[in-house]
């Protein structure tokens, strides 16, 4: 069984996990619909690229 030779400090452990945090969604304003929506997704009004 693999056992670490020395204790890993909290800062080393946290810096290794730093990139695993939640990211904010990339919400963009759509002037055609007048609402916010995610890029490349259908809007709340079920419209995508001007088509239903």
N, C-alpha and C positions, 0 to 999 in steps of 0.2 A: 504494500500500500504506500502511495506517495505521501510523504509528510514534509511540510516545509521546514527548511533548516532554521530559519529565523522568523520572528513575528513580522507580519506586514503591517506597517503603520496605517492609521485611518486615512491620512492624506493620500498615500499611494493607492489604497483601495478605492477611495472616492474619485480620484483622478482617472482611474481605469474605467469607472462606471459613469463618468461625466457625460458621455455622448448618449446615454440611454434615457435621458430625460424626455418628457413629453414636449412636443413642438406645437406652437400655435398654428392653427389651420390657416392656409393661404387664401383668405377670403378677399374677393375683389368686387368692386362696384361695377355693375353692368348698366350702362346708361340706356340701353335699348329697353330693358325691362323696368328700370328704376328701382332695383333692389340689389342686395349683396348676394353673391353665390360663389361656390367653389369653381375654379377653372376646370374645364373638361367634364363637367357634371350637368345634369338636367336641373333647371331651376325649380322653385316651388310651384310656379305656374305651368310646369311641365313643358317648357320651351327650351330648345337647344339650337343655337345658331339661327334663330329666327323661325324655326319650324316647330310645330307641335309634335 
